[in-house]
Amino acid sequence: MPGGGKSTVGRHLARQLHLDFKDSDTEIERRIGCPIRSFFEREGEERFRDVEQEVIAELTDLSDTVLATGGGAVLREANRKALHDRSTVIYLRSSPEDLFRRLRRDTHRPLLQVADPLNKLRELHAQRDPLYRQTAHFIIETGRPSVATLVNMILMQLELAGLVDSSLVPSPVEPAPNPR
């Protein structure tokens, strides 16, 4: 979902895993030569989704990369298939209310430039949550933890699944001994 933390958490996760980081929206903007919002307004959502599909197909061919996608990438079956079959997908799940709290002053997301952004987030969540679940290998409930906590939660899931070396996962902090 928009505002779910994909880019921020993805950047930190990539750093922790010593991998490259790519954001599909950044790659799309590089390709179209303008902000997504401008392209979206000029060309429409369908044309934007065409470009997004091309970019995701290319980015899922990369190895040693953490990829953050735009929130609507799952709307196309081809994207869901490419993501699920060629990568390990982590869905950072947030409630519409948490997303609204994070995004209430955002003016850059075209789909949220409406009279009632919270209601729009609820609609998007109802539409997209099943698609995110279908695509994901892991679901992380974001709630309100810090970025570092979310990254550690992801690393622990990946370690348990045997997808990352345990040396990359921070050890839990041992409580200090209680002096008597």
C-alpha positions as CSV (number, residue, x, y, z in Angstrom):
1,M,0.0,0.0,0.0
2,P,1.1,3.6,-0.4
3,G,3.0,4.7,2.7
4,G,3.6,1.1,3.8
5,G,7.4,1.7,4.2
6,K,8.5,-0.2,1.1
7,S,11.2,2.1,0.0
8,T,12.5,3.1,3.4
9,V,12.5,-0.4,4.8
10,G,13.8,-1.8,1.5
11,R,16.8,0.6,1.5
12,H,17.7,-0.4,5.1
13,L,17.2,-4.1,4.4
14,A,19.5,-3.9,1.3
15,R,22.1,-2.2,3.4
16,Q,21.9,-4.9,6.1
17,L,22.2,-7.7,3.5
18,H,24.9,-5.9,1.5
19,L,22.7,-5.9,-1.6
20,D,21.7,-3.3,-4.2
21,F,18.4,-1.5,-3.7
22,K,16.0,-0.6,-6.5
23,D,12.7,1.2,-6.3
24,S,10.5,0.5,-9.3
25,D,8.9,4.0,-9.1
26,T,12.3,5.6,-9.3
27,E,13.2,3.4,-12.3
28,I,9.9,4.3,-13.9
29,E,10.5,8.1,-13.4
30,R,14.0,7.7,-14.9
31,R,12.5,5.9,-18.0
32,I,9.6,8.3,-18.6
33,G,11.6,11.4,-17.8
34,C,9.2,13.0,-15.5
35,P,7.5,12.5,-12.1
36,I,5.0,9.7,-12.0
37,R,2.2,12.1,-11.0
38,S,2.7,14.2,-14.2
39,F,2.8,11.1,-16.3
40,F,-0.3,9.7,-14.6
41,E,-2.2,12.9,-15.2
42,R,-1.1,13.2,-18.8
43,E,-1.2,9.5,-20.0
44,G,-3.6,7.9,-17.5
45,E,-3.3,5.0,-15.1
46,E,-3.4,2.2,-17.8
47,R,-0.4,3.6,-19.6
48,F,1.4,4.0,-16.3
49,R,0.7,0.4,-15.5
50,D,2.1,-0.7,-18.9
51,V,5.4,1.0,-18.2
52,E,5.4,-0.4,-14.6
53,Q,4.9,-3.9,-15.9
54,E,7.9,-3.5,-18.3
55,V,10.1,-2.2,-15.4
56,I,9.1,-4.9,-13.0
57,A,9.8,-7.6,-15.6
58,E,13.3,-6.2,-15.9
59,L,13.9,-5.6,-12.2
60,T,12.8,-9.1,-11.2
61,D,15.5,-10.5,-13.5
62,L,18.2,-8.9,-11.3
63,S,19.9,-10.8,-8.6
64,D,21.4,-9.6,-5.4
65,T,18.9,-6.8,-5.2
66,V,16.2,-5.7,-2.8
67,L,13.3,-4.3,-4.8
68,A,10.5,-1.9,-3.6
69,T,7.6,-1.7,-5.9
70,G,4.8,0.8,-6.2
71,G,1.7,-0.1,-4.2
72,G,-0.4,-0.8,-7.3
73,A,2.1,-3.2,-8.9
74,V,0.0,-6.2,-7.8
75,L,-3.0,-5.0,-9.9
76,R,-1.5,-6.8,-12.9
77,E,-1.3,-10.5,-12.9
78,A,1.9,-10.4,-14.9
79,N,3.5,-8.4,-12.1
80,R,2.2,-10.7,-9.4
81,K,3.6,-13.7,-11.2
82,A,7.0,-12.1,-11.9
83,L,7.3,-11.0,-8.3
84,H,6.2,-14.3,-6.7
85,D,8.0,-16.6,-9.1
86,R,11.3,-14.7,-9.4
87,S,11.8,-13.2,-6.0
88,T,11.0,-13.5,-2.3
89,V,8.1,-11.1,-1.6
90,I,7.6,-9.5,1.7
91,Y,4.3,-7.7,2.2
92,L,4.5,-4.9,4.8
93,R,0.9,-4.9,5.9
94,S,-0.6,-1.8,7.5
95,S,-4.1,-0.8,8.3
96,P,-5.7,2.0,6.3
97,E,-5.8,4.1,9.4
98,D,-2.0,3.7,10.0
99,L,-1.4,4.6,6.4
100,F,-3.6,7.6,6.6
101,R,-1.7,8.8,9.7
102,R,1.6,8.5,7.7
103,L,0.2,10.1,4.5
104,R,-2.3,12.7,5.6
105,R,-0.1,15.6,4.3
106,D,1.3,13.8,1.2
107,T,0.6,15.6,-2.0
108,H,2.6,13.4,-4.4
109,R,0.5,10.3,-4.6
110,P,-2.0,10.7,-7.4
111,L,-4.5,8.1,-6.1
112,L,-4.8,10.0,-2.8
113,Q,-5.5,13.4,-4.1
114,V,-9.2,13.0,-3.4
115,A,-11.7,14.6,-1.0
116,D,-11.6,11.7,1.5
117,P,-8.1,10.0,1.4
118,L,-8.9,7.7,4.4
119,N,-11.9,6.3,2.5
120,K,-9.7,5.9,-0.6
121,L,-7.1,4.0,1.5
122,R,-9.8,1.7,2.8
123,E,-11.0,1.0,-0.8
124,L,-7.4,0.4,-2.0
125,H,-6.8,-1.9,1.0
126,A,-9.9,-3.9,0.3
127,Q,-9.0,-4.3,-3.3
128,R,-5.2,-4.9,-2.9
129,D,-4.8,-6.8,0.4
130,P,-5.9,-10.1,-1.2
131,L,-3.5,-9.5,-4.1
132,Y,-0.6,-8.7,-1.8
133,R,-1.3,-11.9,0.2
134,Q,-1.5,-13.9,-3.0
135,T,1.9,-12.5,-4.1
136,A,3.7,-12.5,-0.8
137,H,5.9,-15.2,0.6
138,F,6.0,-13.4,4.0
139,I,3.6,-10.9,5.6
140,I,5.0,-8.5,8.2
141,E,2.4,-6.6,10.2
142,T,3.9,-3.1,10.4
143,G,1.8,-1.4,13.1
144,R,4.0,1.3,14.5
145,P,7.5,-0.2,15.0
146,S,10.6,1.6,13.9
147,V,12.3,0.9,10.6
148,A,15.1,-0.9,12.4
149,T,12.6,-3.2,14.1
150,L,10.8,-4.0,10.8
151,V,14.1,-4.8,9.2
152,N,15.0,-7.1,12.0
153,M,11.6,-8.8,11.8
154,I,12.2,-9.4,8.1
155,L,15.7,-10.7,8.6
156,M,14.5,-13.1,11.2
157,Q,11.8,-14.4,8.9
158,L,14.3,-14.8,6.1
159,E,16.8,-16.6,8.4
160,L,14.1,-19.0,9.7
161,A,13.3,-19.8,6.0
162,G,17.0,-20.4,5.3
163,L,17.2,-17.6,2.9
164,V,19.8,-15.5,4.6
165,D,22.9,-16.3,6.7
166,S,22.4,-16.0,10.4
167,S,25.5,-13.8,10.6
168,L,23.4,-11.1,8.9
169,V,20.7,-11.2,11.5
170,P,21.3,-9.1,14.6
171,S,21.3,-11.1,17.8
172,P,18.5,-10.2,20.3
173,V,19.9,-8.0,23.0
174,E,20.4,-9.9,26.2
175,P,18.8,-8.3,29.3
176,A,21.4,-6.8,31.7
177,P,21.9,-9.0,34.8
178,N,19.9,-7.9,37.8
179,P,22.4,-6.9,40.5
180,R,21.5,-8.0,44.0
